[in-house]
Amino acid sequence: MNYLVMSLLYDEFNALYEELGKCIGDGGEFSGNFGQFRRRHQAISRSVQEADRFLMITNGTNICGHIVTIVVVFYSLIFFREDVVEFHPVSAALWIAWLGGSVISLSLSAGQAIYLNHTESIS
């Protein structure tokens, strides 16, 4: 969900910048309706603010939840090895898959934040 919202807003900003770039001539003169671009940019910016308000909570919860999950799985694998790994190979595979899934999800969430920050710093 977060990725879809971020992609949609990113595409909207890119479309706006491309249209704005087409309106600027070789000599730097602007041929277009500047007020229309300003209003469109403000509308997209308000959408970003609204998205940020609800995505901030879900992203923070997602990252904190995966960090807690990784800590619990590592703790269980280290201190309760005989209950988790040694007697049941299927159980060991599930614990390792759980750990891998949490690490991948944490990496995707962090990567999304890095990508958005990098894109916004370029703009």
Biopython code that builds the backbone (N, CA, C, O; Angstrom):
import numpy as np
from Bio.PDB.StructureBuilder import StructureBuilder

atoms = [
    (1, "MET", "N", (0.830, -1.190, 0.000)),
    (1, "MET", "CA", (0.000, 0.000, 0.000)),
    (1, "MET", "C", (0.873, 1.252, 0.000)),
    (1, "MET", "O", (0.664, 2.170, -0.792)),
    (2, "ASN", "N", (1.856, 1.272, 0.904)),
    (2, "ASN", "CA", (2.728, 2.439, 0.978)),
    (2, "ASN", "C", (3.476, 2.651, -0.324)),
    (2, "ASN", "O", (3.637, 3.781, -0.785)),
    (3, "TYR", "N", (3.926, 1.563, -0.908)),
    (3, "TYR", "CA", (4.670, 1.665, -2.162)),
    (3, "TYR", "C", (3.783, 2.218, -3.277)),
    (3, "TYR", "O", (4.240, 3.021, -4.090)),
    (4, "LEU", "N", (2.532, 1.799, -3.319)),
    (4, "LEU", "CA", (1.616, 2.284, -4.351)),
    (4, "LEU", "C", (1.365, 3.777, -4.213)),
    (4, "LEU", "O", (1.367, 4.503, -5.207)),
    (5, "VAL", "N", (1.149, 4.237, -2.991)),
    (5, "VAL", "CA", (0.919, 5.663, -2.770)),
    (5, "VAL", "C", (2.162, 6.457, -3.149)),
    (5, "VAL", "O", (2.063, 7.488, -3.813)),
    (6, "MET", "N", (3.336, 5.978, -2.727)),
    (6, "MET", "CA", (4.577, 6.675, -3.047)),
    (6, "MET", "C", (4.804, 6.703, -4.560)),
    (6, "MET", "O", (5.196, 7.736, -5.102)),
    (7, "SER", "N", (4.568, 5.598, -5.240)),
    (7, "SER", "CA", (4.755, 5.544, -6.692)),
    (7, "SER", "C", (3.800, 6.482, -7.413)),
    (7, "SER", "O", (4.191, 7.150, -8.371)),
    (8, "LEU", "N", (2.558, 6.537, -6.964)),
    (8, "LEU", "CA", (1.581, 7.420, -7.582)),
    (8, "LEU", "C", (2.004, 8.880, -7.452)),
    (8, "LEU", "O", (1.963, 9.627, -8.430)),
    (9, "LEU", "N", (2.408, 9.287, -6.260)),
    (9, "LEU", "CA", (2.833, 10.670, -6.056)),
    (9, "LEU", "C", (4.110, 10.976, -6.823)),
    (9, "LEU", "O", (4.259, 12.066, -7.375)),
    (10, "TYR", "N", (5.016, 10.036, -6.860)),
    (10, "TYR", "CA", (6.258, 10.214, -7.609)),
    (10, "TYR", "C", (5.964, 10.399, -9.094)),
    (10, "TYR", "O", (6.554, 11.267, -9.737)),
    (11, "ASP", "N", (5.065, 9.599, -9.639)),
    (11, "ASP", "CA", (4.696, 9.721, -11.046)),
    (11, "ASP", "C", (4.009, 11.061, -11.335)),
    (11, "ASP", "O", (4.228, 11.660, -12.389)),
    (12, "GLU", "N", (3.184, 11.524, -10.402)),
    (12, "GLU", "CA", (2.527, 12.819, -10.578)),
    (12, "GLU", "C", (3.556, 13.953, -10.632)),
    (12, "GLU", "O", (3.464, 14.832, -11.488)),
    (13, "PHE", "N", (4.529, 13.935, -9.726)),
    (13, "PHE", "CA", (5.572, 14.957, -9.746)),
    (13, "PHE", "C", (6.406, 14.878, -11.023)),
    (13, "PHE", "O", (6.734, 15.908, -11.612)),
    (14, "ASN", "N", (6.749, 13.674, -11.452)),
    (14, "ASN", "CA", (7.525, 13.530, -12.692)),
    (14, "ASN", "C", (6.766, 14.065, -13.896)),
    (14, "ASN", "O", (7.350, 14.740, -14.744)),
    (15, "ALA", "N", (5.473, 13.773, -13.982)),
    (15, "ALA", "CA", (4.664, 14.272, -15.103)),
    (15, "ALA", "C", (4.610, 15.798, -15.083)),
    (15, "ALA", "O", (4.687, 16.442, -16.129)),
    (16, "LEU", "N", (4.480, 16.371, -13.891)),
    (16, "LEU", "CA", (4.445, 17.824, -13.773)),
    (16, "LEU", "C", (5.771, 18.437, -14.215)),
    (16, "LEU", "O", (5.781, 19.419, -14.958)),
    (17, "TYR", "N", (6.886, 17.870, -13.767)),
    (17, "TYR", "CA", (8.202, 18.404, -14.130)),
    (17, "TYR", "C", (8.483, 18.253, -15.626)),
    (17, "TYR", "O", (9.109, 19.123, -16.232)),
    (18, "GLU", "N", (8.024, 17.156, -16.217)),
    (18, "GLU", "CA", (8.223, 16.971, -17.657)),
    (18, "GLU", "C", (7.420, 17.993, -18.460)),
    (18, "GLU", "O", (7.922, 18.567, -19.427)),
    (19, "GLU", "N", (6.165, 18.216, -18.053)),
    (19, "GLU", "CA", (5.352, 19.217, -18.741)),
    (19, "GLU", "C", (5.920, 20.620, -18.553)),
    (19, "GLU", "O", (5.890, 21.432, -19.477)),
    (20, "LEU", "N", (6.431, 20.902, -17.376)),
    (20, "LEU", "CA", (7.042, 22.198, -17.123)),
    (20, "LEU", "C", (8.302, 22.370, -17.962)),
    (20, "LEU", "O", (8.563, 23.452, -18.486)),
    (21, "GLY", "N", (9.075, 21.305, -18.085)),
    (21, "GLY", "CA", (10.286, 21.355, -18.901)),
    (21, "GLY", "C", (9.986, 21.594, -20.371)),
    (21, "GLY", "O", (10.765, 22.251, -21.061)),
    (22, "LYS", "N", (8.868, 21.072, -20.860)),
    (22, "LYS", "CA", (8.479, 21.286, -22.252)),
    (22, "LYS", "C", (8.063, 22.736, -22.519)),
    (22, "LYS", "O", (8.154, 23.217, -23.648)),
    (23, "CYS", "N", (7.608, 23.421, -21.475)),
    (23, "CYS", "CA", (7.166, 24.804, -21.634)),
    (23, "CYS", "C", (8.321, 25.804, -21.570)),
    (23, "CYS", "O", (8.121, 26.989, -21.839)),
    (24, "ILE", "N", (9.499, 25.356, -21.227)),
    (24, "ILE", "CA", (10.656, 26.242, -21.163)),
    (24, "ILE", "C", (11.446, 26.090, -22.446)),
    (24, "ILE", "O", (11.869, 24.992, -22.809)),
    (25, "GLY", "N", (11.638, 27.199, -23.123)),
    (25, "GLY", "CA", (12.326, 27.178, -24.410)),
    (25, "GLY", "C", (13.834, 27.119, -24.262)),
    (25, "GLY", "O", (14.368, 27.057, -23.154)),
    (26, "ASP", "N", (14.519, 27.139, -25.419)),
    (26, "ASP", "CA", (15.987, 27.058, -25.421)),
    (26, "ASP", "C", (16.624, 28.284, -24.774)),
    (26, "ASP", "O", (17.671, 28.176, -24.135)),
    (27, "GLY", "N", (16.010, 29.425, -24.932)),
    (27, "GLY", "CA", (16.564, 30.652, -24.365)),
    (27, "GLY", "C", (16.175, 30.866, -22.918)),
    (27, "GLY", "O", (16.576, 31.866, -22.322)),
    (28, "GLY", "N", (15.414, 29.970, -22.339)),
    (28, "GLY", "CA", (14.994, 30.088, -20.947)),
    (28, "GLY", "C", (13.656, 30.783, -20.778)),
    (28, "GLY", "O", (13.221, 31.023, -19.652)),
    (29, "GLU", "N", (12.989, 31.114, -21.893)),
    (29, "GLU", "CA", (11.692, 31.779, -21.788)),
    (29, "GLU", "C", (10.604, 30.740, -21.523)),
    (29, "GLU", "O", (10.681, 29.598, -21.976)),
    (30, "PHE", "N", (9.604, 31.167, -20.784)),
    (30, "PHE", "CA", (8.510, 30.287, -20.386)),
    (30, "PHE", "C", (7.303, 30.583, -21.257)),
    (30, "PHE", "O", (6.885, 31.735, -21.375)),
    (31, "SER", "N", (6.744, 29.553, -21.862)),
    (31, "SER", "CA", (5.547, 29.726, -22.687)),
    (31, "SER", "C", (4.483, 28.756, -22.185)),
    (31, "SER", "O", (4.437, 27.596, -22.595)),
    (32, "GLY", "N", (3.650, 29.239, -21.312)),
    (32, "GLY", "CA", (2.601, 28.397, -20.753)),
    (32, "GLY", "C", (1.852, 29.148, -19.681)),
    (32, "GLY", "O", (2.103, 30.332, -19.453)),
    (33, "ASN", "N", (0.943, 28.476, -19.028)),
    (33, "ASN", "CA", (0.163, 29.069, -17.955)),
    (33, "ASN", "C", (0.838, 28.722, -16.630)),
    (33, "ASN", "O", (0.686, 27.614, -16.116)),
    (34, "PHE", "N", (1.575, 29.668, -16.094)),
    (34, "PHE", "CA", (2.333, 29.412, -14.863)),
    (34, "PHE", "C", (1.406, 29.163, -13.678)),
    (34, "PHE", "O", (1.715, 28.346, -12.810)),
    (35, "GLY", "N", (0.279, 29.858, -13.634)),
    (35, "GLY", "CA", (-0.677, 29.675, -12.542)),
    (35, "GLY", "C", (-1.221, 28.255, -12.497)),
    (35, "GLY", "O", (-1.446, 27.702, -11.420)),
    (36, "GLN", "N", (-1.429, 27.669, -13.667)),
    (36, "GLN", "CA", (-1.925, 26.291, -13.725)),
    (36, "GLN", "C", (-0.888, 25.328, -13.150)),
    (36, "GLN", "O", (-1.237, 24.417, -12.399)),
    (37, "PHE", "N", (0.385, 25.527, -13.500)),
    (37, "PHE", "CA", (1.439, 24.673, -12.942)),
    (37, "PHE", "C", (1.553, 24.852, -11.432)),
    (37, "PHE", "O", (1.764, 23.885, -10.700)),
    (38, "ARG", "N", (1.415, 26.090, -10.972)),
    (38, "ARG", "CA", (1.507, 26.362, -9.540)),
    (38, "ARG", "C", (0.378, 25.676, -8.792)),
    (38, "ARG", "O", (0.605, 25.052, -7.755)),
    (39, "ARG", "N", (-0.854, 25.790, -9.319)),
    (39, "ARG", "CA", (-1.996, 25.148, -8.655)),
    (39, "ARG", "C", (-1.860, 23.628, -8.651)),
    (39, "ARG", "O", (-2.178, 22.970, -7.660)),
    (40, "ARG", "N", (-1.388, 23.079, -9.761)),
    (40, "ARG", "CA", (-1.203, 21.627, -9.834)),
    (40, "ARG", "C", (-0.131, 21.161, -8.859)),
    (40, "ARG", "O", (-0.285, 20.128, -8.208)),
    (41, "HIS", "N", (0.964, 21.926, -8.757)),
    (41, "HIS", "CA", (2.032, 21.584, -7.812)),
    (41, "HIS", "C", (1.525, 21.663, -6.376)),
    (41, "HIS", "O", (1.863, 20.813, -5.552)),
    (42, "GLN", "N", (0.715, 22.680, -6.070)),
    (42, "GLN", "CA", (0.158, 22.793, -4.722)),
    (42, "GLN", "C", (-0.778, 21.631, -4.404)),
    (42, "GLN", "O", (-0.785, 21.130, -3.280)),
    (43, "ALA", "N", (-1.560, 21.205, -5.377)),
    (43, "ALA", "CA", (-2.472, 20.075, -5.158)),
    (43, "ALA", "C", (-1.689, 18.790, -4.882)),
    (43, "ALA", "O", (-2.042, 18.014, -3.994)),
    (44, "ILE", "N", (-0.632, 18.580, -5.651)),
    (44, "ILE", "CA", (0.189, 17.382, -5.425)),
    (44, "ILE", "C", (0.889, 17.477, -4.077)),
    (44, "ILE", "O", (0.996, 16.480, -3.362)),
    (45, "SER", "N", (1.366, 18.663, -3.724)),
    (45, "SER", "CA", (2.048, 18.841, -2.431)),
    (45, "SER", "C", (1.096, 18.598, -1.267)),
    (45, "SER", "O", (1.487, 18.007, -0.261)),
    (46, "ARG", "N", (-0.157, 19.051, -1.395)),
    (46, "ARG", "CA", (-1.137, 18.761, -0.339)),
    (46, "ARG", "C", (-1.402, 17.256, -0.245)),
    (46, "ARG", "O", (-1.594, 16.725, 0.849)),
    (47, "SER", "N", (-1.413, 16.576, -1.386)),
    (47, "SER", "CA", (-1.592, 15.121, -1.374)),
    (47, "SER", "C", (-0.420, 14.445, -0.671)),
    (47, "SER", "O", (-0.608, 13.469, 0.055)),
    (48, "VAL", "N", (0.783, 14.959, -0.885)),
    (48, "VAL", "CA", (1.963, 14.407, -0.215)),
    (48, "VAL", "C", (1.855, 14.609, 1.294)),
    (48, "VAL", "O", (2.198, 13.714, 2.066)),
    (49, "GLN", "N", (1.384, 15.773, 1.712)),
    (49, "GLN", "CA", (1.221, 16.017, 3.148)),
    (49, "GLN", "C", (0.194, 15.075, 3.761)),
    (49, "GLN", "O", (0.408, 14.542, 4.850)),
    (50, "GLU", "N", (-0.914, 14.871, 3.070)),
    (50, "GLU", "CA", (-1.935, 13.943, 3.568)),
    (50, "GLU", "C", (-1.391, 12.516, 3.623)),
    (50, "GLU", "O", (-1.602, 11.802, 4.604)),
    (51, "ALA", "N", (-0.697, 12.112, 2.576)),
    (51, "ALA", "CA", (-0.128, 10.763, 2.549)),
    (51, "ALA", "C", (0.909, 10.603, 3.651)),
    (51, "ALA", "O", (0.997, 9.548, 4.279)),
    (52, "ASP", "N", (1.687, 11.641, 3.884)),
    (52, "ASP", "CA", (2.716, 11.574, 4.920)),
    (52, "ASP", "C", (2.102, 11.387, 6.298)),
    (52, "ASP", "O", (2.670, 10.694, 7.142)),
    (53, "ARG", "N", (0.958, 11.994, 6.531)),
    (53, "ARG", "CA", (0.327, 11.874, 7.843)),
    (53, "ARG", "C", (-0.078, 10.449, 8.157)),
    (53, "ARG", "O", (0.093, 10.005, 9.292)),
    (54, "PHE", "N", (-0.611, 9.714, 7.187)),
    (54, "PHE", "CA", (-1.001, 8.344, 7.512)),
    (54, "PHE", "C", (0.096, 7.330, 7.222)),
    (54, "PHE", "O", (0.133, 6.278, 7.859)),
    (55, "LEU", "N", (0.985, 7.612, 6.287)),
    (55, "LEU", "CA", (2.074, 6.676, 6.018)),
    (55, "LEU", "C", (3.158, 6.719, 7.093)),
    (55, "LEU", "O", (3.857, 5.731, 7.317)),
    (56, "MET", "N", (3.293, 7.861, 7.753)),
    (56, "MET", "CA", (4.292, 7.995, 8.804)),
    (56, "MET", "C", (4.038, 6.961, 9.909)),
    (56, "MET", "O", (4.973, 6.338, 10.412)),
    (57, "ILE", "N", (2.800, 6.792, 10.270)),
    (57, "ILE", "CA", (2.450, 5.854, 11.344)),
    (57, "ILE", "C", (2.683, 4.414, 10.882)),
    (57, "ILE", "O", (3.268, 3.615, 11.614)),
    (58, "THR", "N", (2.233, 4.084, 9.683)),
    (58, "THR", "CA", (2.387, 2.706, 9.224)),
    (58, "THR", "C", (3.849, 2.355, 8.957)),
    (58, "THR", "O", (4.273, 1.236, 9.247)),
    (59, "ASN", "N", (4.625, 3.290, 8.411)),
    (59, "ASN", "CA", (6.047, 3.018, 8.185)),
    (59, "ASN", "C", (6.793, 2.838, 9.495)),
    (59, "ASN", "O", (7.605, 1.922, 9.628)),
    (60, "GLY", "N", (6.523, 3.708, 10.468)),
    (60, "GLY", "CA", (7.176, 3.575, 11.773)),
    (60, "GLY", "C", (6.815, 2.272, 12.461)),
    (60, "GLY", "O", (7.680, 1.601, 13.022)),
    (61, "THR", "N", (5.551, 1.917, 12.419)),
    (61, "THR", "CA", (5.107, 0.660, 13.020)),
    (61, "THR", "C", (5.720, -0.538, 12.300)),
    (61, "THR", "O", (6.139, -1.506, 12.936)),
    (62, "ASN", "N", (5.770, -0.468, 10.990)),
    (62, "ASN", "CA", (6.337, -1.550, 10.196)),
    (62, "ASN", "C", (7.814, -1.762, 10.535)),
    (62, "ASN", "O", (8.239, -2.891, 10.781)),
    (63, "ILE", "N", (8.577, -0.706, 10.547)),
    (63, "ILE", "CA", (10.017, -0.817, 10.822)),
    (63, "ILE", "C", (10.255, -1.296, 12.247)),
    (63, "ILE", "O", (11.070, -2.191, 12.472)),
    (64, "CYS", "N", (9.550, -0.707, 13.216)),
    (64, "CYS", "CA", (9.735, -1.136, 14.614)),
    (64, "CYS", "C", (9.302, -2.589, 14.808)),
    (64, "CYS", "O", (9.960, -3.343, 15.525)),
    (65, "GLY", "N", (8.215, -2.976, 14.181)),
    (65, "GLY", "CA", (7.751, -4.363, 14.304)),
    (65, "GLY", "C", (8.744, -5.363, 13.741)),
    (65, "GLY", "O", (8.963, -6.420, 14.333)),
    (66, "HIS", "N", (9.345, -5.044, 12.609)),
    (66, "HIS", "CA", (10.323, -5.963, 12.032)),
    (66, "HIS", "C", (11.609, -6.010, 12.844)),
    (66, "HIS", "O", (12.236, -7.065, 12.940)),
    (67, "ILE", "N", (12.007, -4.899, 13.424)),
    (67, "ILE", "CA", (13.200, -4.917, 14.279)),
    (67, "ILE", "C", (12.950, -5.777, 15.506)),
    (67, "ILE", "O", (13.809, -6.565, 15.902)),
    (68, "VAL", "N", (11.776, -5.630, 16.111)),
    (68, "VAL", "CA", (11.434, -6.460, 17.276)),
    (68, "VAL", "C", (11.373, -7.937, 16.877)),
    (68, "VAL", "O", (11.855, -8.796, 17.617)),
    (69, "THR", "N", (10.796, -8.236, 15.733)),
    (69, "THR", "CA", (10.722, -9.617, 15.263)),
    (69, "THR", "C", (12.110, -10.208, 15.059)),
    (69, "THR", "O", (12.363, -11.344, 15.460)),
    (70, "ILE", "N", (13.005, -9.458, 14.447)),
    (70, "ILE", "CA", (14.374, -9.941, 14.215)),
    (70, "ILE", "C", (15.074, -10.193, 15.535)),
    (70, "ILE", "O", (15.768, -11.200, 15.678)),
    (71, "VAL", "N", (14.909, -9.301, 16.508)),
    (71, "VAL", "CA", (15.541, -9.488, 17.819)),
    (71, "VAL", "C", (14.986, -10.728, 18.515)),
    (71, "VAL", "O", (15.751, -11.510, 19.080)),
    (72, "VAL", "N", (13.674, -10.918, 18.481)),
    (72, "VAL", "CA", (13.057, -12.082, 19.135)),
    (72, "VAL", "C", (13.509, -13.384, 18.473)),
    (72, "VAL", "O", (13.799, -14.361, 19.164)),
    (73, "VAL", "N", (13.569, -13.404, 17.155)),
    (73, "VAL", "CA", (13.986, -14.624, 16.458)),
    (73, "VAL", "C", (15.446, -14.929, 16.760)),
    (73, "VAL", "O", (15.786, -16.078, 17.043)),
    (74, "PHE", "N", (16.318, -13.922, 16.705)),
    (74, "PHE", "CA", (17.722, -14.162, 17.053)),
    (74, "PHE", "C", (17.866, -14.632, 18.498)),
    (74, "PHE", "O", (18.630, -15.556, 18.776)),
    (75, "TYR", "N", (17.142, -14.008, 19.408)),
    (75, "TYR", "CA", (17.193, -14.406, 20.812)),
    (75, "TYR", "C", (16.759, -15.863, 20.975)),
    (75, "TYR", "O", (17.401, -16.634, 21.687)),
    (76, "SER", "N", (15.682, -16.224, 20.317)),
    (76, "SER", "CA", (15.188, -17.602, 20.410)),
    (76, "SER", "C", (16.167, -18.589, 19.784)),
    (76, "SER", "O", (16.394, -19.671, 20.324)),
    (77, "LEU", "N", (16.746, -18.213, 18.641)),
    (77, "LEU", "CA", (17.699, -19.115, 17.987)),
    (77, "LEU", "C", (18.980, -19.287, 18.788)),
    (77, "LEU", "O", (19.607, -20.345, 18.733)),
    (78, "ILE", "N", (19.374, -18.263, 19.529)),
    (78, "ILE", "CA", (20.618, -18.346, 20.305)),
    (78, "ILE", "C", (20.396, -19.031, 21.652)),
    (78, "ILE", "O", (21.133, -19.952, 22.007)),
    (79, "PHE", "N", (19.392, -18.593, 22.399)),
    (79, "PHE", "CA", (19.241, -19.066, 23.773)),
    (79, "PHE", "C", (18.306, -20.263, 23.928)),
    (79, "PHE", "O", (18.365, -20.949, 24.948)),
    (80, "PHE", "N", (17.463, -20.526, 22.965)),
    (80, "PHE", "CA", (16.565, -21.678, 23.029)),
    (80, "PHE", "C", (16.781, -22.584, 21.829)),
    (80, "PHE", "O", (15.828, -23.081, 21.229)),
    (81, "ARG", "N", (18.035, -22.788, 21.492)),
    (81, "ARG", "CA", (18.391, -23.556, 20.301)),
    (81, "ARG", "C", (17.843, -24.977, 20.358)),
    (81, "ARG", "O", (17.382, -25.498, 19.342)),
    (82, "GLU", "N", (17.884, -25.604, 21.513)),
    (82, "GLU", "CA", (17.423, -26.980, 21.601)),
    (82, "GLU", "C", (15.927, -27.093, 21.372)),
    (82, "GLU", "O", (15.463, -28.125, 20.886)),
    (83, "ASP", "N", (15.156, -26.066, 21.705)),
    (83, "ASP", "CA", (13.713, -26.093, 21.464)),
    (83, "ASP", "C", (13.355, -25.681, 20.039)),
    (83, "ASP", "O", (12.318, -26.088, 19.517)),
    (84, "VAL", "N", (14.197, -24.885, 19.418)),
    (84, "VAL", "CA", (13.858, -24.301, 18.131)),
    (84, "VAL", "C", (14.456, -25.082, 16.970)),
    (84, "VAL", "O", (13.755, -25.380, 16.002)),
    (85, "VAL", "N", (15.726, -25.415, 17.048)),
    (85, "VAL", "CA", (16.442, -25.917, 15.878)),
    (85, "VAL", "C", (16.754, -27.407, 15.956)),
    (85, "VAL", "O", (16.545, -28.121, 14.975)),
    (86, "GLU", "N", (17.232, -27.884, 17.056)),
    (86, "GLU", "CA", (17.871, -29.186, 17.101)),
    (86, "GLU", "C", (16.936, -30.372, 16.860)),
    (86, "GLU", "O", (17.349, -31.334, 16.213)),
    (87, "PHE", "N", (15.707, -30.344, 17.346)),
    (87, "PHE", "CA", (14.857, -31.523, 17.271)),
    (87, "PHE", "C", (13.904, -31.540, 16.077)),
    (87, "PHE", "O", (13.444, -32.609, 15.677)),
    (88, "HIS", "N", (13.611, -30.414, 15.522)),
    (88, "HIS", "CA", (12.626, -30.342, 14.451)),
    (88, "HIS", "C", (13.196, -29.556, 13.264)),
    (88, "HIS", "O", (13.268, -28.328, 13.312)),
    (89, "PRO", "N", (13.596, -30.253, 12.209)),
    (89, "PRO", "CA", (14.139, -29.531, 11.050)),
    (89, "PRO", "C", (13.100, -28.632, 10.373)),
    (89, "PRO", "O", (13.449, -27.580, 9.836)),
    (90, "VAL", "N", (11.846, -29.034, 10.395)),
    (90, "VAL", "CA", (10.803, -28.192, 9.805)),
    (90, "VAL", "C", (10.650, -26.915, 10.612)),
    (90, "VAL", "O", (10.507, -25.831, 10.048)),
    (91, "SER", "N", (10.681, -27.042, 11.921)),
    (91, "SER", "CA", (10.592, -25.870, 12.789)),
    (91, "SER", "C", (11.782, -24.930, 12.562)),
    (91, "SER", "O", (11.623, -23.710, 12.529)),
    (92, "ALA", "N", (12.971, -25.513, 12.408)),
    (92, "ALA", "CA", (14.161, -24.695, 12.146)),
    (92, "ALA", "C", (14.020, -23.947, 10.831)),
    (92, "ALA", "O", (14.377, -22.772, 10.743)),
    (93, "ALA", "N", (13.505, -24.615, 9.816)),
    (93, "ALA", "CA", (13.312, -23.962, 8.519)),
    (93, "ALA", "C", (12.289, -22.832, 8.625)),
    (93, "ALA", "O", (12.461, -21.784, 8.003)),
    (94, "LEU", "N", (11.241, -23.033, 9.399)),
    (94, "LEU", "CA", (10.236, -21.980, 9.576)),
    (94, "LEU", "C", (10.809, -20.770, 10.314)),
    (94, "LEU", "O", (10.525, -19.627, 9.954)),
    (95, "TRP", "N", (11.614, -21.023, 11.343)),
    (95, "TRP", "CA", (12.232, -19.910, 12.075)),
    (95, "TRP", "C", (13.178, -19.124, 11.177)),
    (95, "TRP", "O", (13.206, -17.894, 11.223)),
    (96, "ILE", "N", (13.944, -19.828, 10.367)),
    (96, "ILE", "CA", (14.881, -19.149, 9.469)),
    (96, "ILE", "C", (14.112, -18.413, 8.363)),
    (96, "ILE", "O", (14.515, -17.322, 7.959)),
    (97, "ALA", "N", (13.028, -18.988, 7.878)),
    (97, "ALA", "CA", (12.201, -18.289, 6.887)),
    (97, "ALA", "C", (11.558, -17.043, 7.494)),
    (97, "ALA", "O", (11.439, -16.012, 6.833)),
    (98, "TRP", "N", (11.149, -17.147, 8.743)),
    (98, "TRP", "CA", (10.570, -16.006, 9.450)),
    (98, "TRP", "C", (11.608, -14.893, 9.582)),
    (98, "TRP", "O", (11.309, -13.720, 9.358)),
    (99, "LEU", "N", (12.816, -15.273, 9.945)),
    (99, "LEU", "CA", (13.901, -14.301, 10.057)),
    (99, "LEU", "C", (14.207, -13.682, 8.695)),
    (99, "LEU", "O", (14.351, -12.464, 8.588)),
    (100, "GLY", "N", (14.305, -14.498, 7.671)),
    (100, "GLY", "CA", (14.585, -13.982, 6.324)),
    (100, "GLY", "C", (13.498, -13.052, 5.825)),
    (100, "GLY", "O", (13.788, -12.006, 5.245)),
    (101, "GLY", "N", (12.242, -13.428, 6.048)),
    (101, "GLY", "CA", (11.131, -12.573, 5.637)),
    (101, "GLY", "C", (11.135, -11.227, 6.345)),
    (101, "GLY", "O", (10.849, -10.199, 5.731)),
    (102, "SER", "N", (11.457, -11.229, 7.630)),
    (102, "SER", "CA", (11.522, -9.979, 8.380)),
    (102, "SER", "C", (12.667, -9.099, 7.900)),
    (102, "SER", "O", (12.514, -7.882, 7.792)),
    (103, "VAL", "N", (13.808, -9.705, 7.613)),
    (103, "VAL", "CA", (14.957, -8.932, 7.117)),
    (103, "VAL", "C", (14.640, -8.346, 5.739)),
    (103, "VAL", "O", (14.964, -7.190, 5.469)),
    (104, "ILE", "N", (14.017, -9.124, 4.880)),
    (104, "ILE", "CA", (13.662, -8.625, 3.543)),
    (104, "ILE", "C", (12.631, -7.491, 3.649)),
    (104, "ILE", "O", (12.763, -6.473, 2.970)),
    (105, "SER", "N", (11.621, -7.659, 4.486)),
    (105, "SER", "CA", (10.609, -6.612, 4.652)),
    (105, "SER", "C", (11.209, -5.336, 5.234)),
    (105, "SER", "O", (10.859, -4.233, 4.814)),
    (106, "LEU", "N", (12.111, -5.487, 6.199)),
    (106, "LEU", "CA", (12.786, -4.322, 6.772)),
    (106, "LEU", "C", (13.639, -3.634, 5.713)),
    (106, "LEU", "O", (13.674, -2.405, 5.647)),
    (107, "SER", "N", (14.316, -4.406, 4.898)),
    (107, "SER", "CA", (15.136, -3.837, 3.823)),
    (107, "SER", "C", (14.283, -3.100, 2.795)),
    (107, "SER", "O", (14.671, -2.034, 2.317)),
    (108, "LEU", "N", (13.127, -3.660, 2.452)),
    (108, "LEU", "CA", (12.234, -2.995, 1.505)),
    (108, "LEU", "C", (11.693, -1.685, 2.069)),
    (108, "LEU", "O", (11.620, -0.685, 1.355)),
    (109, "SER", "N", (11.316, -1.686, 3.341)),
    (109, "SER", "CA", (10.812, -0.454, 3.957)),
    (109, "SER", "C", (11.896, 0.611, 4.020)),
    (109, "SER", "O", (11.649, 1.776, 3.704)),
    (110, "ALA", "N", (13.090, 0.214, 4.425)),
    (110, "ALA", "CA", (14.199, 1.170, 4.483)),
    (110, "ALA", "C", (14.583, 1.636, 3.084)),
    (110, "ALA", "O", (14.876, 2.814, 2.883)),
    (111, "GLY", "N", (14.586, 0.724, 2.120)),
    (111, "GLY", "CA", (14.905, 1.096, 0.743)),
    (111, "GLY", "C", (13.899, 2.078, 0.167)),
    (111, "GLY", "O", (14.272, 2.999, -0.558)),
    (112, "GLN", "N", (12.635, 1.886, 0.485)),
    (112, "GLN", "CA", (11.606, 2.810, 0.020)),
    (112, "GLN", "C", (11.839, 4.198, 0.601)),
    (112, "GLN", "O", (11.724, 5.194, -0.114)),
    (113, "ALA", "N", (12.163, 4.277, 1.877)),
    (113, "ALA", "CA", (12.427, 5.574, 2.505)),
    (113, "ALA", "C", (13.670, 6.228, 1.904)),
    (113, "ALA", "O", (13.685, 7.438, 1.678)),
    (114, "ILE", "N", (14.705, 5.439, 1.645)),
    (114, "ILE", "CA", (15.928, 5.967, 1.044)),
    (114, "ILE", "C", (15.644, 6.483, -0.367)),
    (114, "ILE", "O", (16.101, 7.564, -0.740)),
    (115, "TYR", "N", (14.900, 5.719, -1.138)),
    (115, "TYR", "CA", (14.569, 6.106, -2.513)),
    (115, "TYR", "C", (13.770, 7.402, -2.540)),
    (115, "TYR", "O", (14.057, 8.293, -3.340)),
    (116, "LEU", "N", (12.769, 7.512, -1.670)),
    (116, "LEU", "CA", (11.947, 8.708, -1.627)),
    (116, "LEU", "C", (12.770, 9.920, -1.190)),
    (116, "LEU", "O", (12.623, 11.005, -1.752)),
    (117, "ASN", "N", (13.631, 9.740, -0.191)),
    (117, "ASN", "CA", (14.471, 10.840, 0.274)),
    (117, "ASN", "C", (15.447, 11.272, -0.822)),
    (117, "ASN", "O", (15.659, 12.467, -1.028)),
    (118, "HIS", "N", (16.028, 10.324, -1.510)),
    (118, "HIS", "CA", (16.973, 10.648, -2.592)),
    (118, "HIS", "C", (16.265, 11.374, -3.736)),
    (118, "HIS", "O", (16.789, 12.348, -4.275)),
    (119, "THR", "N", (15.087, 10.903, -4.101)),
    (119, "THR", "CA", (14.340, 11.522, -5.180)),
    (119, "THR", "C", (13.930, 12.946, -4.808)),
    (119, "THR", "O", (13.989, 13.850, -5.641)),
    (120, "GLU", "N", (13.521, 13.140, -3.577)),
    (120, "GLU", "CA", (13.083, 14.461, -3.151)),
    (120, "GLU", "C", (14.271, 15.421, -3.039)),
    (120, "GLU", "O", (14.127, 16.614, -3.308)),
    (121, "SER", "N", (15.431, 14.914, -2.648)),
    (121, "SER", "CA", (16.606, 15.783, -2.540)),
    (121, "SER", "C", (17.109, 16.208, -3.913)),
    (121, "SER", "O", (17.683, 17.288, -4.045)),
    (122, "ILE", "N", (16.904, 15.376, -4.945)),
    (122, "ILE", "CA", (17.282, 15.751, -6.306)),
    (122, "ILE", "C", (16.358, 16.839, -6.831)),
    (122, "ILE", "O", (16.801, 17.785, -7.484)),
    (123, "SER", "N", (15.063, 16.693, -6.538)),
    (123, "SER", "CA", (14.081, 17.671, -7.031)),
    (123, "SER", "C", (14.267, 18.972, -6.303)),
    (123, "SER", "O", (13.544, 19.934, -6.562)),
]
sb = StructureBuilder()
sb.init_structure("model")
sb.init_model(0)
sb.init_chain("A")
sb.init_seg("    ")
for serial, (resi, resn, name, xyz) in enumerate(atoms, 1):
    if name == "N":
        sb.init_residue(resn, " ", resi, " ")
    sb.init_atom(name, np.array(xyz, "f"), 0.0, 1.0, " ", f" {name:<3s}", serial, name[0])
structure = sb.get_structure()
